[in-house]
Amino acid sequence: MITRRDALTLTGLALGTAVLMPRFTLGALAQSADAAALLQPGPLGDVWLGPADAKVTIIEYASMTCSHCAHFHATTWPVLKERYIDTGKVRFTLREFPLDPLATAAFMLARCDGDAKYYPITDLLFDQQPNWAFVRKPQSPVDALEQILRQAGFSKEKFEACLKDQKVYSAINAVKTRGLDTLKVESTPTFFINGEKHSGALSIEEMEKVIKPLLGA
């Protein structure tokens, strides 16, 4: 579980790159040794956006305290969702790859209220990242998180109960461990597009260079 002590003793945040993955065709599956492993969900399951039969599948591994991830979700993500996910061309999921205990805590809170609240909460926390991930003493990051989660209807009791959920804590760490050991994810954000790895906070232009050929555009 995550304790307040875990979060308060954090001294810094790791920054990373991204992996993008479009939906696997049979050809892509044949070319990627890790395709079957990549499509296997973690203990809590994947929270998908977009239709199961979309031509392109994107799987993102991210950390809630990663500033590059927040940049991607502030700039590329809204356009990607509007142009490709909401129109049924792309299927997307965000997987947990926390780089520190505070990021683990944020993902635990995002998972606490069920799949329907997963993206509203991750979107909220990415948008508000400077207000909780980079706070300075005497304010604590956990207290800042609690204040922000009130916007999503979390009481103090619910907030603390979510951070004590050992099942969710273990499941999130299992996703990260599998990403590290099996899929060789080393930084955030990391994206797999139909089995092909792409690193960094991709711009919408960079992402479209990968997506459009797969869509036949």
Secondary structure, DSSP 8 states (H G I E B T S, - for coil): ---HHHHHT----------B-----HHHHHH-TTHHHHHS--TT---EES-TT-SEEEEEEE-TT-HHHHHHHHHHHHHHIIIIITTTSEEEEEEE--SSHHHHHHHHHHHTT-HHHHHHHHHHHHHTGGGTTS--TTS-HHHHHHHHHGGGT--HHHHHHHTT-HHHHHHHHHHHHHHHHTS---SSSEEEETTEEEES---HHHHHHHHHHHHT-
